[in-house]
C-alpha cells in the first residue's frame, strides 16, 4: 500500500495535516499527531502492513498490540477517504 498521489501531507507545528488535491474525491482535511506523520512518511513508498508495524515498533515504545490497532485504525480511515493505493 502507498499514499495516494492526490493527497498532500503538511506539518503545522506539532500537527500533521493531510489535504486532498483537486483530483481527489474526498474534500476535507485530516489532522493528526506525530504518530500519523510517521505512518504517512512510511507510506510515501509502497509498504506492507507488517512492515509498517515493524517500523513503528522501532520508533515508538509501545506494545505490538497497541501499534497494530493504531496502524489498522489509521489505514482504515485513510482507505475510507481514498488516500491509500493498494
trRosetta pair geometry for C-beta under 8 A, 3 or more apart (Angstrom, degrees):
i j d omega theta_ij theta_ji phi_ij phi_ji
1 43 6.9 -37 116 -134 90 98
1 46 7.0 146 65 -149 20 64
1 47 6.6 -46 62 67 70 62
1 48 7.3 103 14 -113 83 30
1 49 7.4 52 14 -55 125 70
1 75 7.1 64 112 -146 165 119
1 84 5.2 -3 -174 -175 116 111
1 85 6.7 157 -157 82 61 48
1 86 5.1 -27 -100 -107 83 63
2 43 5.9 144 -150 -179 39 74
2 44 7.5 5 -158 157 88 12
2 45 6.7 -82 -118 145 106 17
2 46 4.7 -49 -61 -89 117 60
2 47 7.1 115 -84 16 68 70
2 84 7.1 138 68 -157 32 64
2 85 5.0 -23 65 62 87 99
3 7 6.0 -109 176 70 98 114
3 9 7.4 -36 -167 -34 161 120
3 40 6.2 59 -79 -153 142 75
3 43 4.2 98 -39 127 94 109
3 44 6.0 -18 27 -87 123 41
3 78 7.7 -73 -114 -176 74 139
3 83 6.3 -26 -148 163 73 85
3 84 6.7 -51 -106 -103 37 55
3 85 7.5 17 103 15 12 89
4 7 5.2 76 73 6 89 105
4 24 7.2 112 113 -105 134 105
4 82 6.3 -1 -15 143 167 71
4 83 5.1 -137 24 -159 110 34
4 84 6.3 -83 -29 -42 93 7
4 85 5.1 124 -87 -35 73 93
5 85 8.0 13 -8 -25 75 137
6 20 6.0 12 141 -157 91 80
6 21 4.8 -117 -161 40 66 104
6 23 4.6 -118 -122 86 119 99
6 24 4.0 153 141 -66 122 88
6 82 7.6 -17 72 124 127 108
6 83 8.0 -126 76 -115 83 58
7 18 5.6 5 179 -176 116 99
7 19 7.0 153 -159 77 65 36
7 20 5.5 -39 -101 -101 73 57
7 21 7.1 -127 -73 -5 26 81
7 24 6.2 76 -67 -82 75 147
7 83 4.6 31 -37 -133 163 95
8 18 7.3 158 79 -156 43 51
8 19 5.0 -23 63 65 94 91
8 20 7.8 155 17 -110 77 9
8 21 6.5 92 -20 -56 103 88
9 16 6.5 -15 -167 -172 97 101
9 17 7.4 149 -157 80 48 49
9 18 5.7 -20 -100 -101 70 71
9 19 7.9 172 -84 21 23 74
9 37 7.4 132 179 -127 127 70
9 40 4.9 143 -107 153 151 144
9 41 8.0 -150 113 -66 164 58
10 16 7.5 152 81 -160 45 53
10 17 4.7 -20 65 64 95 100
10 18 8.0 178 23 -81 71 26
10 19 6.5 16 3 1 114 117
11 15 7.4 152 -160 85 53 49
11 16 5.9 -30 -104 -104 65 66
11 17 7.7 171 -93 19 16 79
11 37 6.6 49 -96 -119 101 135
12 15 4.9 -22 71 71 89 100
12 16 7.7 158 25 -98 74 17
12 17 5.5 29 2 -10 118 121
14 33 7.1 -9 146 -143 92 72
14 34 6.7 -56 -173 -48 81 98
15 31 5.7 -16 -173 -166 122 98
15 32 7.1 133 -162 71 72 31
15 33 7.0 -59 -119 -99 52 42
16 31 7.2 147 79 -160 52 48
16 32 4.8 -27 65 70 102 84
16 33 6.7 7 14 94 101 7
16 34 7.0 136 -28 -91 115 30
16 36 4.9 -160 65 91 138 108
16 37 4.0 -168 -75 -68 143 92
16 40 6.7 171 174 20 143 143
17 29 5.8 -18 -164 -173 100 112
17 30 7.1 147 -159 79 48 53
17 31 5.4 -14 -103 -104 74 72
17 32 7.9 169 -80 24 32 67
18 29 7.0 150 72 -165 55 58
18 30 4.0 -5 52 57 109 107
18 31 7.9 -149 21 -67 73 30
18 32 7.4 26 -10 8 103 109
18 36 7.8 -105 -30 159 114 126
18 40 6.9 -158 -84 -105 112 145
18 78 7.9 -80 169 -114 173 97
18 83 6.5 20 168 -131 140 153
19 29 5.7 -13 -96 -115 75 86
20 23 8.0 -138 170 65 91 55
20 24 3.4 -109 -165 62 117 148
20 25 8.0 -100 -162 52 153 32
20 26 4.9 172 -58 81 152 89
20 27 6.4 -105 58 -99 136 39
20 28 7.4 54 7 47 117 52
20 81 7.6 -128 -65 158 124 115
20 83 7.7 -112 -87 -88 91 95
21 24 5.6 114 52 -9 61 98
24 27 7.6 155 97 -69 97 54
24 81 7.9 23 174 154 124 91
24 82 6.3 159 -159 93 92 123
24 83 7.7 16 -138 -85 135 70
25 82 5.5 76 44 11 104 163
26 81 4.1 42 -91 -172 155 94
26 82 5.5 -173 -22 40 110 106
26 83 7.2 -39 23 -50 151 89
28 81 7.6 -103 57 -133 112 134
30 36 7.8 -154 137 -173 109 149
30 77 7.5 131 -131 139 137 119
30 78 7.8 5 -87 -95 177 74
30 81 7.1 -156 -51 24 127 166
30 83 7.7 -52 2 -44 149 161
32 35 7.2 -97 159 68 113 76
32 36 3.0 35 120 10 145 161
32 37 7.0 -174 96 -34 105 68
32 74 7.9 59 -123 -125 157 113
33 36 5.7 113 53 11 51 98
33 37 7.2 -95 120 -2 39 96
34 37 5.0 -50 -149 37 41 120
34 38 6.4 48 151 -25 68 97
35 38 5.7 -48 -152 30 33 112
35 39 6.7 31 151 -15 63 103
35 56 7.9 50 -155 -141 88 117
35 60 7.2 28 -112 -73 98 149
35 70 6.6 -65 163 175 138 138
36 39 5.7 -56 -151 38 34 110
36 40 6.2 31 154 -17 68 109
36 74 6.4 -177 -112 -132 79 133
37 40 5.8 -56 -143 39 30 110
37 41 6.3 36 155 -24 64 104
38 41 5.7 -52 -150 31 29 113
38 42 6.7 27 153 -15 62 105
38 56 6.6 111 125 -109 130 84
38 59 6.0 171 -154 119 147 164
38 60 7.8 157 76 -38 173 112
39 42 5.8 -59 -155 38 33 110
39 43 6.2 27 151 -18 67 112
39 52 6.6 40 -135 -160 85 116
39 56 7.2 5 -81 -80 82 120
39 71 6.8 170 -114 -119 127 74
39 74 5.5 39 118 124 174 155
39 75 7.9 -129 -178 -61 136 77
40 43 5.4 -58 -142 40 34 112
40 44 7.3 60 152 -44 60 82
41 44 6.1 -29 -169 -9 36 114
42 45 7.4 -74 177 45 45 84
42 47 5.6 -49 157 26 94 170
42 51 7.7 178 180 122 124 95
42 52 5.7 131 122 -118 147 79
42 55 5.5 142 -110 93 141 157
42 56 7.9 -77 -24 -54 158 83
43 47 6.4 -110 -101 36 48 119
43 52 7.6 22 -67 -102 83 120
43 78 7.9 -65 -140 161 171 168
43 84 7.2 -77 -159 -113 136 89
47 51 4.7 -125 -171 88 93 128
47 52 5.7 111 130 -58 122 84
47 55 7.8 -30 -166 -5 145 142
48 51 4.6 97 54 7 79 102
48 52 7.0 -136 97 -6 44 86
49 52 5.6 -55 -153 33 32 115
49 53 6.5 29 153 -17 66 105
49 71 6.7 125 -158 139 81 130
49 72 7.6 40 -151 -84 123 74
49 75 7.0 -42 -108 -46 96 172
50 53 5.9 -54 -148 36 31 109
50 54 6.3 29 154 -17 65 108
51 54 5.7 -54 -143 39 31 111
51 55 6.2 32 157 -20 65 107
52 55 5.9 -59 -149 37 27 109
52 56 6.3 23 155 -16 64 109
52 71 5.3 136 120 -145 122 134
52 75 7.7 113 93 -63 172 127
53 56 5.8 -58 -148 39 30 110
53 57 6.4 35 152 -25 64 105
53 64 7.0 56 172 -153 118 82
53 67 5.6 120 -148 125 81 113
53 68 5.7 17 -120 -88 132 69
53 71 5.4 -100 -80 -4 79 164
54 57 5.6 -51 -149 30 32 115
54 58 6.9 29 154 -17 63 101
55 58 6.0 -55 -156 33 34 108
55 59 6.6 21 151 -11 65 112
56 59 5.7 -64 -147 43 36 107
56 60 5.7 -16 172 23 76 112
56 62 7.9 -35 144 53 100 115
56 67 4.9 163 108 -158 126 126
56 70 7.5 -168 172 83 159 122
56 71 6.4 -152 2 -66 157 116
57 60 7.0 -71 -119 57 21 76
57 62 7.7 -115 -115 64 59 75
57 64 6.4 1 -96 -96 126 75
57 67 5.9 -146 -71 34 76 174
60 67 6.8 155 73 -93 124 116
62 66 4.6 -100 166 81 114 129
62 67 5.3 135 95 -52 116 93
62 70 7.9 33 116 -1 158 142
63 66 4.8 94 59 7 83 101
63 67 7.0 -157 93 -1 44 88
64 67 5.8 -62 -147 43 31 108
64 68 6.0 36 155 -25 68 106
65 68 5.8 -53 -146 33 27 112
65 69 6.6 25 156 -16 62 105
66 69 5.9 -57 -153 36 31 110
66 70 6.3 29 152 -18 66 109
67 70 5.5 -53 -143 39 34 112
67 71 6.0 33 158 -18 68 106
68 71 5.9 -55 -143 39 27 108
68 72 6.0 25 159 -16 64 111
69 72 5.9 -57 -141 41 26 109
69 73 6.0 26 159 -19 63 111
70 73 5.9 -57 -144 38 25 110
70 74 6.2 20 159 -15 62 111
71 74 6.0 -62 -147 40 26 108
71 75 6.0 22 159 -16 66 112
72 75 5.9 -57 -140 40 26 108
72 76 6.1 31 158 -24 63 109
73 76 5.8 -55 -148 34 26 114
73 77 6.6 23 156 -16 62 106
74 77 5.9 -57 -151 36 31 108
74 78 6.3 26 154 -15 66 109
75 78 5.7 -57 -144 41 31 110
75 79 6.2 35 154 -22 65 106
75 84 6.4 54 -159 -72 75 161
76 79 5.8 -55 -149 34 28 112
76 80 6.6 36 151 -27 62 103
77 80 5.6 -48 -153 26 33 117
77 81 7.0 12 157 -3 63 104
78 81 6.4 -67 -153 44 32 97
78 83 4.2 -88 -168 72 84 113
78 84 4.7 86 121 -34 107 107
79 82 7.5 41 -174 -75 34 23
79 83 7.4 -94 -66 50 23 71
79 84 4.8 -44 -83 43 68 124
